[in-house]
């Protein structure tokens, strides 16, 4: 059986312990010869690298090589899979994105609204450069890109690499939502075959089919969510295992479904359909970025430093438990579908090309696709109703103008993008936010718009 070379781009990400554990846990399905971490921040990545050495020694002794580097010539040579998760500016810049938006009375969120706009403008140049470097050394590598905001990133990579069918832009949010549905129904997400349409963080489930029986489980899921019972009580999930912002987000799904009962919504639609509520219930001084910095990221690095001191994972409180991490499992499952040509269903961001017949064929839509050795094959949908068509076209215009403004160095197009975004809409507010974001991003994209 062939063994594959994998590079994890964004080697210092706090998501990587789960990803490395998942790779080790799936060595029979996805045999790997070499794993390399690549990041531009050597000190941060070194902690992840030393932790990874211990993990692989104990859980993947068959692995021939584990490395970490800041040298792209080393990282990207002879790669079969590049798993890409970068955050330009990291969490301190996310904090600025969120707090600047809230200071103007608008949604302060990582990928939605003005925060997602600023993050996208930072991400795109770095991702384009990374893809070019990967292609220089490994022309046939599969690039599984899950860097946010995925919709803006996908719109940009589509333009720069129009014929590269081995770049797959993906997101694990719909998968995390399906995990909640599976918890409610006391089954596994892998028992489902979903049908879905929209843009990234901006979509709807039309059907949740039972793989074995073909039954559409969506009506049953809707009924349970709308029953008045707490979603977490229904699913049996311990709220103490989740951060407060995510608990509130999942619980809000029932509100969206009551108002718009046709389809099951992506949780992120809360930000676009209820921006006033989101702003009123947000703390402008302590946003999700602060929650992650003080919580998940801090705990991750403290855990790794302790493991490095101990020199082991097995037999300690940090011992790896199988099957952890929705994000990690989705990436591994996708890689396995490619190498084993399984043609399983995944939700992928791909060029429309008539898949949704009554929206722009160039739109980067998130839909159900069969995935195998030759890439993705989207499953065609019927024309979508007017409300959803209008929502998608408005959001896509915002995404397209954001990328246009960056590529053309056109501040007017950036203003138009923000004015179109449902979380902003007011032109004077859009102007003020744009000026503040330009100043905050003067070391990134802001330098082009002074």
C-alpha positions, 0 to 999 in steps of 0.5 A: 500500500502506498504511503503518503507525504503530508504537510500541515500548513499553519504548523503552530495552530492550536487545532493541530494536536487533534489533527495529528492524533487523528492522522495517527488514529487512521494510519490503516486507512491513510498510511503516511510516510512523512508528516511535516509541520510548516509555519513562519513562526518558528518559536510557536511551531517548535512547541507543536513540533516537540509535542508532535514528536512525542505523539508520533513516537508513541502512537505512530511508530511506523511513521518514517519521518516527522519534521517541522520547518520554516523552510518552504523548500523543505516543507513542500517537496514531494508532498501528496497532501497539503492540509492548510489552516492559516490565520494571517495576523493570528488571534490578536488581529481577529480581536481587532476585527471583532472589536472594531466592528462592534464599536460601530454597532455592527456584528463582531465575528470572525468570518461574518460581516466586517470582521470576516471582510478584514480577515479575508483580505489578510488571508488571500495574499498569504494563501495564494503565495502558499499555493504557488510555493506548493505547486512549485515543489509538488504540482500534483499535491491535493491541497485541502484548504480549510483556512477562513473565511473560506468563501472569500478564499475560495473566490480568490483561489478560483480566479488565480488557479482556475484550472487547479481541480486539486485545490479543495476549499472546505469547512467543518461547520456543517459537519459539526452541525450534523454531529448535533443532529446525530446526537439528537437522533442517537446515531452517528453523523456518518449514518447521514447523507446530506443535501445542502446549498449555499455559500460558506457559513451561509447555507441550508440543509434541504435533506438529511438522508439515512444512508441505510434506509434512504429516509429523509430525517430532516422533518424529524430533526426539525420537530425535535429542535422545535419541541421546546426542549433544550438542544443539549438536553436532547442530544445528551451533550454536556454543556461544560464541554463547550464554550459559552458562545458556541452553546448560545449559537447552537441554541439559537438554531431553534429561533432561526427555524421558527422564523424560516421553517423551510430548511435546516439552517447553518448556525452562522445565519444568525449573524446575517438574519438577526444582526441587531440581536447579535450586537445587543448580546455581544460584549464589545470588550470581550469577544470570541477572540478573547474567549479562544485566547484565554481558553482553547489556545491557552489550554492547548499550549499549556498541555503541550508544554507539560507533555514536553516536560514529561516526555510522554503522553501514554500513562498521563492525563493527556493520553490521546483518546480515539476519535477526537475532533470534528475538524480533524476527522473531516479532513482525514475522511476527505483524504481517504475518499480521494486515495480510496476513490470512495465517491462518498458525499462531502460538502465542498465549496466549488464553482457553481457551473449550473449546479444551482440553476438559477444563480450565477454559474461563477458563484463559489457554492457550498453543496453536496459533492461526491469525492473520489480520485478525480476530485469533486462531482457536485450533485445538481439541485433544483432552482432555489426559492426566491428568498434564498436566491436573493440572500445568496446573490447579495452575499456573493456580490459582497464576496466578489467585490471584496476580492475585486477591491483587493486585487484591483486596489480599489477602495470604492469596491471595498466600500461597496462590499461592506455596504452590501453586507447584511450586517452593515448596510449603512454607507456612513457606517461602512465608511467609518468601519473601512477606515478603521480596518485600513488603519488596523491592517496597515501592516497587511492589506491596509497599506494599499489603501492609505 
